[in-house]
Amino acid sequence: MYLPSFQYLAPKDTGELASLLSDHGDKARILSGGTDLLVQMKSPGLRPDFVIDISGLDELSGINFDAKTGLVIGSAAKLDDIMEMPVVKEKYFALWQSIETIGARQIRTMGSLGGNICNASPAADTPPALVALSAEVSIAGAKGDRVMPVEEFIRGNRQTALKKGEYLKSITLPVPEKNSGSAYHHFRVRGGMEIAMVAVAVQVVLEKNNKTIKDASIALGVVGPTPIRADDAAKILVGQKPSEDLLQTVSQACADISKPIDDFRASAEYRKEILQVLVEEAFDEAYIQVAGDSK
C-alpha cells in the first residue's frame, strides 16, 4: 500500500491550473484534500504521472453567501469549513447533514466538497443533498466556463462531465424559498464510519398556512450509479397536506424508480424497503422545520 511515483505540481493560479490540465490531460489528477485520491492511488489501477495540488488556490477555496444569489462554494473548500458556516446549517440543512456523515473530523478537515463530487462515487453523501437543493456546478478551463446541475455533472460510477483541460470551479446553491426546510437521511449497517447503503435528501416548501406543500424535491442516493432526482414522486406532494397514505404513495414511487444492486451488504429488495422508510423520515424532518410538530 505505497504511493506510486508521480510528479507533484502546484499551480500559482487558476490560469496555470487550466494550462497544466490541458497539457497533461488524462495523465494528471487534481489533488485537493487527497482523502479519496491518495487512497485510490495506493490501490491497483490509478497511476497518474502528474498530481496537481489546488489546495493553495484561494480562488477555489472561498465560501460566500449572498441573500439574492445564494451560496457559492469553491471546489477546494474544506468540508469542515462549510459546516462551520452558520448559514449552511440554517438554510441548507440537508447539505450540512450530508457533510456531517462523512468520515471523522480529520477527514472533513482535509476533504473538499469538490473532491466529494468529482470522485463520483455512487455512495457519496453530498451529491443527493446538492441535487435536492437544486445546486449547480461551474466548470472552468482554457476554453471558458460552463454551468450545469449537479445531477448532469455526475455521469456514472467515477465518471463526470469534465473534459480535457477542465476543472470544477465552484458549486452554487440558490437561496431557498421562504417556508422551506430540507433534510438528508442515510442508512448504514453499523451506523459508524462506513459508506451508506441507501440515502435520501428532501426539500419542501410550504404555503403561507405552513401546512399545504407548495413545492418539493427529492433526491435518492446509493440506489443507482448516480443520484436520482425523483421529480415525479415529488410532484405527488404538491398541493397536498401530509398524511400517512400520501407519504406511502410517494415513498413507493421513489422505490419504483430506484435501481439498487445486490451485493454483500444488502439485497436490492432490502435497499428498496429501507429507501421508503428514509423518504418518509427525511420528509418529516424537512416538513417539521417549517410547520412544527403537527401535521
C-alpha atoms as a printed R data frame, in Angstrom:
    type eleno elety resid chain resno       x      y       z
1   ATOM     1    CA   MET     A     1   0.000  0.000   0.000
2   ATOM     2    CA   TYR     A     2   2.568  2.566  -1.149
3   ATOM     3    CA   LEU     A     3   2.053  5.591  -3.357
4   ATOM     4    CA   PRO     A     4   3.428  5.198  -6.896
5   ATOM     5    CA   SER     A     5   5.917  7.672  -8.326
6   ATOM     6    CA   PHE     A     6   4.471 10.883  -9.768
7   ATOM     7    CA   GLN     A     7   5.412 14.500 -10.452
8   ATOM     8    CA   TYR     A     8   3.911 16.969  -7.996
9   ATOM     9    CA   LEU     A     9   2.694 20.281  -9.430
10  ATOM    10    CA   ALA     A    10   1.344 23.284  -7.515
11  ATOM    11    CA   PRO     A    11  -0.060 25.983  -9.829
12  ATOM    12    CA   LYS     A    12   0.051 29.568  -8.615
13  ATOM    13    CA   ASP     A    13  -3.362 30.486 -10.034
14  ATOM    14    CA   THR     A    14  -6.307 29.034 -11.959
15  ATOM    15    CA   GLY     A    15  -4.832 30.128 -15.279
16  ATOM    16    CA   GLU     A    16  -1.778 27.960 -14.684
17  ATOM    17    CA   LEU     A    17  -4.061 25.165 -13.463
18  ATOM    18    CA   ALA     A    18  -6.016 25.188 -16.732
19  ATOM    19    CA   SER     A    19  -2.777 25.177 -18.706
20  ATOM    20    CA   LEU     A    20  -1.375 22.201 -16.783
21  ATOM    21    CA   LEU     A    21  -4.587 20.228 -17.236
22  ATOM    22    CA   SER     A    22  -4.644 20.996 -20.934
23  ATOM    23    CA   ASP     A    23  -1.018 19.896 -21.314
24  ATOM    24    CA   HIS     A    24  -1.194 16.679 -19.332
25  ATOM    25    CA   GLY     A    25  -4.781 15.519 -19.935
26  ATOM    26    CA   ASP     A    26  -5.610 12.045 -18.590
27  ATOM    27    CA   LYS     A    27  -2.099 11.652 -17.203
28  ATOM    28    CA   ALA     A    28  -2.892 14.174 -14.453
29  ATOM    29    CA   ARG     A    29  -5.163 14.140 -11.412
30  ATOM    30    CA   ILE     A    30  -6.208 17.067  -9.219
31  ATOM    31    CA   LEU     A    31  -5.356 16.898  -5.523
32  ATOM    32    CA   SER     A    32  -7.464 18.956  -3.138
33  ATOM    33    CA   GLY     A    33  -7.650 17.147   0.180
34  ATOM    34    CA   GLY     A    34  -6.444 13.757  -1.004
35  ATOM    35    CA   THR     A    35  -8.839 11.740   1.154
36  ATOM    36    CA   ASP     A    36 -10.093  9.858  -1.907
37  ATOM    37    CA   LEU     A    37  -7.318 10.313  -4.470
38  ATOM    38    CA   LEU     A    38  -4.385  9.129  -2.367
39  ATOM    39    CA   VAL     A    39  -6.283  6.046  -1.216
40  ATOM    40    CA   GLN     A    40  -7.106  5.175  -4.817
41  ATOM    41    CA   MET     A    41  -3.509  5.703  -5.893
42  ATOM    42    CA   LYS     A    42  -2.369  3.146  -3.309
43  ATOM    43    CA   SER     A    43  -4.642  0.566  -4.906
44  ATOM    44    CA   PRO     A    44  -4.046 -1.085  -8.299
45  ATOM    45    CA   GLY     A    45  -5.387  0.825 -11.272
46  ATOM    46    CA   LEU     A    46  -4.848  4.551 -10.718
47  ATOM    47    CA   ARG     A    47  -1.333  5.640 -11.665
48  ATOM    48    CA   PRO     A    48  -1.256  9.321 -12.709
49  ATOM    49    CA   ASP     A    49   2.032 10.740 -13.940
50  ATOM    50    CA   PHE     A    50   1.183 14.171 -12.528
51  ATOM    51    CA   VAL     A    51  -0.640 15.245  -9.362
52  ATOM    52    CA   ILE     A    52  -1.806 18.864  -9.432
53  ATOM    53    CA   ASP     A    53  -2.380 20.350  -5.985
54  ATOM    54    CA   ILE     A    54  -5.090 23.049  -5.857
55  ATOM    55    CA   SER     A    55  -5.347 23.295  -2.077
56  ATOM    56    CA   GLY     A    56  -3.323 26.510  -2.063
57  ATOM    57    CA   LEU     A    57  -5.514 28.358  -4.561
58  ATOM    58    CA   ASP     A    58  -7.620 30.917  -2.676
59  ATOM    59    CA   GLU     A    59  -9.732 31.391  -5.816
60  ATOM    60    CA   LEU     A    60 -11.116 27.874  -5.337
61  ATOM    61    CA   SER     A    61 -11.388 27.806  -1.553
62  ATOM    62    CA   GLY     A    62 -13.915 30.531  -0.789
63  ATOM    63    CA   ILE     A    63 -17.379 30.117   0.748
64  ATOM    64    CA   ASN     A    64 -19.700 33.079   0.198
65  ATOM    65    CA   PHE     A    65 -23.399 33.663   0.765
66  ATOM    66    CA   ASP     A    66 -25.487 36.409  -0.814
67  ATOM    67    CA   ALA     A    67 -29.134 36.852   0.122
68  ATOM    68    CA   LYS     A    68 -30.036 37.354  -3.553
69  ATOM    69    CA   THR     A    69 -27.774 34.952  -5.435
70  ATOM    70    CA   GLY     A    70 -27.277 32.176  -2.893
71  ATOM    71    CA   LEU     A    71 -24.366 30.173  -1.558
72  ATOM    72    CA   VAL     A    72 -21.209 29.786  -3.654
73  ATOM    73    CA   ILE     A    73 -18.686 27.202  -2.500
74  ATOM    74    CA   GLY     A    74 -15.267 26.911  -4.102
75  ATOM    75    CA   SER     A    75 -14.434 23.393  -5.228
76  ATOM    76    CA   ALA     A    76 -11.413 23.232  -2.889
77  ATOM    77    CA   ALA     A    77 -13.338 24.487   0.159
78  ATOM    78    CA   LYS     A    78 -12.878 22.089   3.052
79  ATOM    79    CA   LEU     A    79 -15.896 20.167   4.288
80  ATOM    80    CA   ASP     A    80 -15.379 21.226   7.884
81  ATOM    81    CA   ASP     A    81 -15.177 24.901   6.887
82  ATOM    82    CA   ILE     A    82 -18.503 24.561   5.084
83  ATOM    83    CA   MET     A    83 -20.107 23.025   8.169
84  ATOM    84    CA   GLU     A    84 -18.796 25.885  10.301
85  ATOM    85    CA   MET     A    85 -20.691 28.462   8.216
86  ATOM    86    CA   PRO     A    86 -23.878 29.224  10.220
87  ATOM    87    CA   VAL     A    87 -25.866 29.914   7.038
88  ATOM    88    CA   VAL     A    88 -25.277 26.352   5.818
89  ATOM    89    CA   LYS     A    89 -26.979 24.777   8.815
90  ATOM    90    CA   GLU     A    90 -29.669 27.459   8.845
91  ATOM    91    CA   LYS     A    91 -30.672 27.470   5.172
92  ATOM    92    CA   TYR     A    92 -29.147 24.323   3.638
93  ATOM    93    CA   PHE     A    93 -29.642 21.798   6.392
94  ATOM    94    CA   ALA     A    94 -29.624 18.767   4.084
95  ATOM    95    CA   LEU     A    95 -26.134 19.698   2.895
96  ATOM    96    CA   TRP     A    96 -24.965 20.248   6.476
97  ATOM    97    CA   GLN     A    97 -26.281 16.815   7.465
98  ATOM    98    CA   SER     A    98 -24.689 15.114   4.465
99  ATOM    99    CA   ILE     A    99 -21.272 16.584   5.302
100 ATOM   100    CA   GLU     A   100 -21.617 15.607   8.957
101 ATOM   101    CA   THR     A   101 -21.883 11.935   7.943
102 ATOM   102    CA   ILE     A   102 -18.579 11.919   6.040
103 ATOM   103    CA   GLY     A   103 -15.911 10.054   7.960
104 ATOM   104    CA   ALA     A   104 -14.330 11.537  11.064
105 ATOM   105    CA   ARG     A   105 -13.406 15.144  11.839
106 ATOM   106    CA   GLN     A   106  -9.923 14.544  10.433
107 ATOM   107    CA   ILE     A   107 -11.380 13.540   7.068
108 ATOM   108    CA   ARG     A   108 -13.726 16.533   6.947
109 ATOM   109    CA   THR     A   109 -10.857 18.870   7.815
110 ATOM   110    CA   MET     A   110  -8.866 17.685   4.795
111 ATOM   111    CA   GLY     A   111 -11.575 16.665   2.322
112 ATOM   112    CA   SER     A   112 -13.233 19.154  -0.037
113 ATOM   113    CA   LEU     A   113 -16.743 19.404  -1.408
114 ATOM   114    CA   GLY     A   114 -15.421 19.461  -4.953
115 ATOM   115    CA   GLY     A   115 -13.475 16.293  -4.307
116 ATOM   116    CA   ASN     A   116 -16.531 14.519  -2.929
117 ATOM   117    CA   ILE     A   117 -18.441 15.410  -6.099
118 ATOM   118    CA   CYS     A   118 -15.651 14.725  -8.601
119 ATOM   119    CA   ASN     A   119 -14.900 11.362  -7.038
120 ATOM   120    CA   ALA     A   120 -18.353 10.438  -8.383
121 ATOM   121    CA   SER     A   121 -18.866  7.507  -6.073
122 ATOM   122    CA   PRO     A   122 -22.438  6.166  -6.138
123 ATOM   123    CA   ALA     A   123 -22.260  6.145  -2.328
124 ATOM   124    CA   ALA     A   124 -21.065  9.752  -1.918
125 ATOM   125    CA   ASP     A   125 -23.063 11.656   0.696
126 ATOM   126    CA   THR     A   126 -23.162 15.235  -0.575
127 ATOM   127    CA   PRO     A   127 -24.442 14.760  -4.171
128 ATOM   128    CA   PRO     A   128 -28.019 13.709  -3.199
129 ATOM   129    CA   ALA     A   129 -28.301 16.712  -0.874
130 ATOM   130    CA   LEU     A   130 -26.945 19.037  -3.549
131 ATOM   131    CA   VAL     A   131 -29.386 17.645  -6.121
132 ATOM   132    CA   ALA     A   132 -32.367 18.097  -3.781
133 ATOM   133    CA   LEU     A   133 -31.246 21.691  -3.142
134 ATOM   134    CA   SER     A   134 -31.007 22.366  -6.922
135 ATOM   135    CA   ALA     A   135 -27.265 23.038  -6.824
136 ATOM   136    CA   GLU     A   136 -25.276 23.796  -9.962
137 ATOM   137    CA   VAL     A   137 -21.588 23.395 -10.678
138 ATOM   138    CA   SER     A   138 -19.355 25.805 -12.550
139 ATOM   139    CA   ILE     A   139 -16.755 24.165 -14.767
140 ATOM   140    CA   ALA     A   140 -13.750 26.148 -15.940
141 ATOM   141    CA   GLY     A   141 -10.991 25.558 -18.448
142 ATOM   142    CA   ALA     A   142  -8.852 27.098 -21.136
143 ATOM   143    CA   LYS     A   143 -11.874 27.328 -23.465
144 ATOM   144    CA   GLY     A   144 -14.106 29.134 -20.950
145 ATOM   145    CA   ASP     A   145 -16.677 28.337 -18.289
146 ATOM   146    CA   ARG     A   146 -19.896 26.357 -18.366
147 ATOM   147    CA   VAL     A   147 -22.606 25.638 -15.780
148 ATOM   148    CA   MET     A   148 -24.803 22.592 -15.232
149 ATOM   149    CA   PRO     A   149 -26.897 20.941 -12.494
150 ATOM   150    CA   VAL     A   150 -25.087 18.517 -10.204
151 ATOM   151    CA   GLU     A   151 -27.202 15.621 -11.492
152 ATOM   152    CA   GLU     A   152 -25.893 16.242 -15.011
153 ATOM   153    CA   PHE     A   153 -22.288 16.635 -13.873
154 ATOM   154    CA   ILE     A   154 -22.093 13.157 -12.349
155 ATOM   155    CA   ARG     A   155 -22.385 10.798 -15.327
156 ATOM   156    CA   GLY     A   156 -21.769  7.412 -13.724
157 ATOM   157    CA   ASN     A   157 -19.577  5.476 -11.321
158 ATOM   158    CA   ARG     A   158 -16.332  7.554 -11.163
159 ATOM   159    CA   GLN     A   159 -17.450  9.476 -14.266
160 ATOM   160    CA   THR     A   160 -18.101 13.218 -14.567
161 ATOM   161    CA   ALA     A   161 -18.774 15.753 -17.315
162 ATOM   162    CA   LEU     A   162 -15.263 17.189 -17.076
163 ATOM   163    CA   LYS     A   163 -13.416 17.347 -20.391
164 ATOM   164    CA   LYS     A   164  -9.698 17.558 -21.069
165 ATOM   165    CA   GLY     A   165  -8.278 20.765 -19.629
166 ATOM   166    CA   GLU     A   166 -11.307 21.433 -17.392
167 ATOM   167    CA   TYR     A   167 -11.714 21.536 -13.621
168 ATOM   168    CA   LEU     A   168 -14.578 22.039 -11.191
169 ATOM   169    CA   LYS     A   169 -14.531 25.681 -10.158
170 ATOM   170    CA   SER     A   170 -17.435 26.092  -7.731
171 ATOM   171    CA   ILE     A   171 -20.799 24.850  -6.522
172 ATOM   172    CA   THR     A   172 -23.749 27.254  -6.272
173 ATOM   173    CA   LEU     A   173 -26.914 26.666  -4.250
174 ATOM   174    CA   PRO     A   174 -29.841 29.049  -4.823
175 ATOM   175    CA   VAL     A   175 -31.442 30.913  -1.935
176 ATOM   176    CA   PRO     A   176 -34.176 28.649  -0.503
177 ATOM   177    CA   GLU     A   177 -37.723 29.947  -0.743
178 ATOM   178    CA   LYS     A   178 -39.438 31.182   2.387
179 ATOM   179    CA   ASN     A   179 -41.162 28.471   4.425
180 ATOM   180    CA   SER     A   180 -38.742 25.818   3.238
181 ATOM   181    CA   GLY     A   181 -36.875 23.040   5.008
182 ATOM   182    CA   SER     A   182 -34.566 20.219   3.980
183 ATOM   183    CA   ALA     A   183 -33.098 17.019   5.368
184 ATOM   184    CA   TYR     A   184 -30.672 14.247   4.428
185 ATOM   185    CA   HIS     A   185 -31.095 10.742   5.824
186 ATOM   186    CA   HIS     A   186 -28.937  7.710   5.195
187 ATOM   187    CA   PHE     A   187 -28.712  4.130   6.390
188 ATOM   188    CA   ARG     A   188 -25.579  2.288   7.413
189 ATOM   189    CA   VAL     A   189 -25.432 -1.237   8.780
190 ATOM   190    CA   ARG     A   190 -23.246 -0.407  11.792
191 ATOM   191    CA   GLY     A   191 -24.016  3.285  11.996
192 ATOM   192    CA   GLY     A   192 -20.297  4.053  12.113
193 ATOM   193    CA   MET     A   193 -17.744  5.356   9.638
194 ATOM   194    CA   GLU     A   194 -18.748  3.326   6.607
195 ATOM   195    CA   ILE     A   195 -20.399  4.154   3.299
196 ATOM   196    CA   ALA     A   196 -24.170  4.462   3.185
197 ATOM   197    CA   MET     A   197 -26.330  1.619   1.928
198 ATOM   198    CA   VAL     A   198 -29.183  3.965   0.959
199 ATOM   199    CA   ALA     A   199 -29.585  7.755   1.173
200 ATOM   200    CA   VAL     A   200 -32.372 10.300   0.613
201 ATOM   201    CA   ALA     A   201 -32.440 14.098   0.554
202 ATOM   202    CA   VAL     A   202 -35.685 16.089   0.628
203 ATOM   203    CA   GLN     A   203 -36.530 19.760   0.356
204 ATOM   204    CA   VAL     A   204 -40.065 21.039   0.927
205 ATOM   205    CA   VAL     A   205 -41.630 24.478   0.551
206 ATOM   206    CA   LEU     A   206 -44.913 25.196   2.327
207 ATOM   207    CA   GLU     A   207 -47.660 27.672   1.586
208 ATOM   208    CA   LYS     A   208 -48.214 30.597   3.957
209 ATOM   209    CA   ASN     A   209 -50.516 28.453   6.098
210 ATOM   210    CA   ASN     A   210 -47.455 26.266   6.880
211 ATOM   211    CA   LYS     A   211 -49.459 23.115   6.170
212 ATOM   212    CA   THR     A   212 -50.002 22.723   2.428
213 ATOM   213    CA   ILE     A   213 -46.996 21.739   0.336
214 ATOM   214    CA   LYS     A   214 -46.170 24.356  -2.295
215 ATOM   215    CA   ASP     A   215 -43.149 22.628  -3.826
216 ATOM   216    CA   ALA     A   216 -40.831 19.707  -3.127
217 ATOM   217    CA   SER     A   217 -37.731 17.974  -4.417
218 ATOM   218    CA   ILE     A   218 -36.426 14.508  -3.625
219 ATOM   219    CA   ALA     A   219 -33.046 13.001  -4.477
220 ATOM   220    CA   LEU     A   220 -32.094  9.368  -3.977
221 ATOM   221    CA   GLY     A   221 -28.560  8.166  -3.344
222 ATOM   222    CA   VAL     A   222 -26.770  4.800  -3.465
223 ATOM   223    CA   VAL     A   223 -29.673  3.215  -5.370
224 ATOM   224    CA   GLY     A   224 -28.188  3.809  -8.806
225 ATOM   225    CA   PRO     A   225 -24.855  4.701 -10.399
226 ATOM   226    CA   THR     A   226 -25.709  8.410  -9.998
227 ATOM   227    CA   PRO     A   227 -28.040 10.409  -7.720
228 ATOM   228    CA   ILE     A   228 -31.636 10.068  -8.880
229 ATOM   229    CA   ARG     A   229 -33.840 13.159  -8.936
230 ATOM   230    CA   ALA     A   230 -37.315 11.826  -8.137
231 ATOM   231    CA   ASP     A   231 -39.342 14.607  -9.772
232 ATOM   232    CA   ASP     A   232 -42.497 12.566 -10.402
233 ATOM   233    CA   ALA     A   233 -42.594 11.418  -6.794
234 ATOM   234    CA   ALA     A   234 -42.067 14.995  -5.555
235 ATOM   235    CA   LYS     A   235 -44.934 16.258  -7.717
236 ATOM   236    CA   ILE     A   236 -47.327 13.990  -5.823
237 ATOM   237    CA   LEU     A   237 -46.710 16.119  -2.727
238 ATOM   238    CA   VAL     A   238 -47.523 19.476  -4.328
239 ATOM   239    CA   GLY     A   239 -50.827 20.981  -3.238
240 ATOM   240    CA   GLN     A   240 -51.287 18.335  -0.545
241 ATOM   241    CA   LYS     A   241 -51.232 18.212   3.216
242 ATOM   242    CA   PRO     A   242 -49.066 15.413   4.627
243 ATOM   243    CA   SER     A   243 -50.753 12.160   5.565
244 ATOM   244    CA   GLU     A   244 -49.608  8.597   6.086
245 ATOM   245    CA   ASP     A   245 -51.229  7.454   2.834
246 ATOM   246    CA   LEU     A   246 -49.663 10.320   0.869
247 ATOM   247    CA   LEU     A   247 -46.156  9.598   2.141
248 ATOM   248    CA   GLN     A   248 -46.530  5.887   1.444
249 ATOM   249    CA   THR     A   249 -47.518  6.704  -2.134
250 ATOM   250    CA   VAL     A   250 -44.526  8.998  -2.526
251 ATOM   251    CA   SER     A   251 -42.076  6.560  -0.969
252 ATOM   252    CA   GLN     A   252 -43.353  3.756  -3.201
253 ATOM   253    CA   ALA     A   253 -42.904  5.984  -6.255
254 ATOM   254    CA   CYS     A   254 -39.294  6.564  -5.184
255 ATOM   255    CA   ALA     A   255 -38.695  2.850  -4.727
256 ATOM   256    CA   ASP     A   256 -40.151  2.164  -8.178
257 ATOM   257    CA   ILE     A   257 -37.592  4.375  -9.953
258 ATOM   258    CA   SER     A   258 -34.625  3.281  -7.841
259 ATOM   259    CA   LYS     A   259 -32.062  0.899  -9.316
260 ATOM   260    CA   PRO     A   260 -30.232 -0.643  -6.372
261 ATOM   261    CA   ILE     A   261 -27.840 -3.533  -6.727
262 ATOM   262    CA   ASP     A   262 -27.414 -6.796  -4.845
263 ATOM   263    CA   ASP     A   263 -24.085 -7.001  -3.058
264 ATOM   264    CA   PHE     A   264 -22.511 -8.378   0.106
265 ATOM   265    CA   ARG     A   265 -24.013 -5.579   2.202
266 ATOM   266    CA   ALA     A   266 -27.670 -5.929   1.198
267 ATOM   267    CA   SER     A   267 -30.056 -7.154  -1.457
268 ATOM   268    CA   ALA     A   268 -31.711 -4.791  -3.907
269 ATOM   269    CA   GLU     A   269 -35.087 -5.642  -2.399
270 ATOM   270    CA   TYR     A   270 -33.931 -4.723   1.096
271 ATOM   271    CA   ARG     A   271 -32.494 -1.428  -0.157
272 ATOM   272    CA   LYS     A   272 -35.854 -0.542  -1.703
273 ATOM   273    CA   GLU     A   273 -37.583 -1.196   1.618
274 ATOM   274    CA   ILE     A   274 -35.084  0.946   3.533
275 ATOM   275    CA   LEU     A   275 -35.392  3.642   0.878
276 ATOM   276    CA   GLN     A   276 -39.117  4.003   1.509
277 ATOM   277    CA   VAL     A   277 -38.523  4.444   5.233
278 ATOM   278    CA   LEU     A   278 -35.847  7.073   4.627
279 ATOM   279    CA   VAL     A   279 -38.067  9.048   2.229
280 ATOM   280    CA   GLU     A   280 -40.734  9.369   4.918
281 ATOM   281    CA   GLU     A   281 -38.223 10.182   7.661
282 ATOM   282    CA   ALA     A   282 -36.417 12.826   5.605
283 ATOM   283    CA   PHE     A   283 -39.721 14.399   4.571
284 ATOM   284    CA   ASP     A   284 -40.915 14.505   8.179
285 ATOM   285    CA   GLU     A   285 -37.768 16.282   9.348
286 ATOM   286    CA   ALA     A   286 -37.830 18.798   6.482
287 ATOM   287    CA   TYR     A   287 -41.541 19.492   6.998
288 ATOM   288    CA   ILE     A   288 -41.224 19.930  10.773
289 ATOM   289    CA   GLN     A   289 -38.540 22.589  10.280
290 ATOM   290    CA   VAL     A   290 -41.257 24.821   8.844
291 ATOM   291    CA   ALA     A   291 -44.592 23.590  10.195
292 ATOM   292    CA   GLY     A   292 -43.613 22.370  13.626
293 ATOM   293    CA   ASP     A   293 -44.575 19.004  15.091
294 ATOM   294    CA   SER     A   294 -48.213 18.978  13.991
295 ATOM   295    CA   LYS     A   295 -49.261 17.805  10.528
